[in-house]
Amino acid sequence: MDRGALGEGKMLQGSLDSSGPRFTPLVVVELASDTKEEAIAWILSRIRDQQQNGGVHVGVDPLNSKISFDCVFYHSVLLILAFFPGAELLVEQLGPGVGAQEKENPNMFLVGATRQRLLSGAEEVGLFKECNDGSMRGFTCANKHNFKDFEGDGDSFLNMAECQYIIKHELDTLRAKDETHVPGHTQVKLYPGKSIIRRLQSKGILIQIFPLHGQEELKRLSFSWYKKVKLSFQPLDNIRHYYGEGQALYFGFLEYFTFALVPMALIGVPYYLFDWEDYDKYVIFAVFNLVWCTVILELWKRFSASLAYRWGTLSRKKAFEEPRPGFHGTLGFNPVTGRKEPLYPNAKRQLRVYLVSLPFVLLCLYLSLYIMMIYFQMEGWVLSFHDEEPTFWTGILMFIPSIIYAVVIEIMNLIYRYAAEFLTEWENHRLESSYQNHLVLKVLVFNFFNCFASLFYIAFVMQDMVLLRQSLATLLITSQILNQFMEAFLPYWLQRRRNKKMIRKVQKRRTVEEKELPLAEQVRLEADMSTYLVGTQGLDSDLDKNFAIMIFGFTNLVNTQEEIMFPSVWLCPCFILSQGTFDDYLELFLLFGYVSLFSCTYPLAAVLVVLNNVTEVYSDAFKMCRVFKRPFSDPAANIGVWQLAFEAMSVIAIVTNCALIGMSPQVKAYFTESETQLILWTVAIEHMLLAFKFILTFLIPDVPKHIQIKLARLEFESLEALKKKRQLLGGKCLKPRTSVRPWSEEQRKAYRY
């Protein structure tokens, strides 16, 4: 671990009482309170089992010519796989607190690992680290001293987030052997070779697994991230070091998007101040939009590739994707792994998608259209009322329909989100990636239509640019106010309320002799608290499902009368369950649409989005450090499907802005005789701009040249190492030990990934 992980862990262990763990806890595993004792004993034994007894272990022996395992060559590293049932981790049960209560869940366990186990796990997951020559390579224990910052026994080599990711990987790869069911729970069936953790999650035995926080590192990150108000770049490397690459890429994209909006904001201010009613001048601004939305996305791909290479995820291979915990079907054999697992016909899934999900989405779009027409009726009624008796108050009244409509849009988006999650779960997708793609598609289609349909109607049906400007401004400002309330003010209020409750409980339950609470008491004290919940997946609590018991990092709460010292442990106040960056990317996607689609009619849109994003940086940082529980590290190389979503929005923006340019009086003056020629010229220019966009996409490489060279050199060295290994083996090829049952043609047609 890094000095802030293992070194801090040693210091913390010294402060624990005799009942505390005998190792550095990294992860908490919570089982349901009604879990049978034999099931708990079996689960813990599988976690603790030595590598000789179980699990999946990866070792490296590049010089050993006597190999009896399956071999995989991976970037000049020979990985030797042997299959076992245990994870060889360290685990201890969290004991009862002082004055234990009946409500307390006794089935909470602290999980850690030895330094050597973590290093071998880093090799197993294909962790990339910087070598002494500056290149990024997959870590191997055999060549560990060739890696930068590997000193002595490697205590400071892995950071805490990487250690927690390794432990999570070890837990996820625990597989059933010959057991038919979980001991003590005959209804929970097990299949040989299938993930135990996923099965326990899907059956409600396993409530949650979450990583723990580090006090000193979190304090340093908070101070450099959001506690100091400054106009500077975010500490992306520190964010990545603590939260992982997935979170760091989101904040990197948020920062990049904000700075990319600055030129548009600087150009938009004079247009807004001096040419408020002169829409002909906005043609130039629309042309700038066309180039801007294309260039920034291409440059972002290069920037994200640089970040991913520096963080070691650009060339990292994805692990074989296992079925989702909620996937169900008839028992069969996987044609790739040869293992038994549930199978579900692809044709049946497609029927659910096209005969149920698709009609439901269309019905929701129709409902959104119906509400939009009600909004226009309200708008017409208010406008006629203002024309009859124009006063200051009737002028204010003109904004009321747009504000109400903006609030209704946000409510509909929220309701539809839950419906989309339910439908996507019901479709029974086998892989998590397939599930996420279908969910993102549903949510994006509805949110796009719900947020922008009225603007398209005003622009191209009513052709009322004044109303378009007013509606765009109202929708944008209202949505930003609502989002900031939900993301900044509400979490801040919950945090203050939670701190007051924490102080009262500490004063009530702290013993007279002790000023520092023992570890178990601290955890139980936090487990009694409830807070605002974003999602309820995987939760099984006696409390209301709108709340959840979460555990966060360290804290020292100070009372006005005396200081309450919490133990230096890895657990602190309960926090909102984070659903990842899905909602954050969705919010940026909609803001990108407001800026790129119609901002030529409201140039201040870019200014408002810049201000919103600056606030977003601090509110999201506060949430990550003080509201959300710590997520497991996500070794992402890019922003995934959201890159395609933003690029699709940029294509729509080109079409929209070309249409707005063609509708401007300045352009119509050149085609007074024939409107058909105007349409043809507009379509021709739009096609030319689309062609220019795709040519620009082709000309700008996604990966910078110097990184391409480094990746090519690494690939060359991998091939050379493969040749040398074959020479050591005498040109023999190793046959895989896993046998795969042949499938019939009917099975192949029915089964799809």
Secondary structure, DSSP 8 states (H G I E B T S, - for coil): --IIIIIHHHHHHHHS-TTS-SS---EEEEE-TT--HHHHHHHHHHHH--TTTSEEEEE--TT-----SEEEEETTEEEEEEEES----EEEE----TT--TTS---EEEEE--HHHHHHHHHHTT-EEEBTTS-EEE--STTGGGBTT--TTTTTTS-HHHHHHHHHHHHHT-B--S-SEETTEEEEE--TTSBHHHHHHHTTSEEEEEE---HHHHHHHHIIIIIS--SS---HHHHHHHH-HHHHHHHHHHHHHHHHHHHHHHHHHHHHHH-SS-GGGHHHHHHHHHHHHHHHHHHHHHHHHHHHHHHT-SS-------B-TT---EEEE-TTT--EEEE--HHHHHHHIIIIIHHHHHHHHHHHHHHHHHHHHHHHHHHHHHHHS--HHHHHHTTHHHHHHHHHHHHHHHHHHHHHHHHHHHTT-SBHHHHHHHHHHHHHHHHHHHHHHHHHHIIIII--HHHHHHHHHHHHHHHHHHHHIIIIIHHHHHHHHHHHHHHHHHHHHS-SS-SB--HHHHHHHHHT--EE-S--TT---SS-TTEE---B-----B-SSSB-B--SSS-BS--B---TTHHHHHHHHHHHHHHHHHGGG-TTHHHHHHHHHHHHHHHHHHIIIIIB--------SS-THHHHHHHHHHHHHHHHHHHHHHHSHHHHGGGSS-HHHHHHHHHHHHHHHHHHHHHHHHHS-SS-HHHHHHHHHHHHHHHHHHHHHHHHTTT-----S-------HHHHHH---
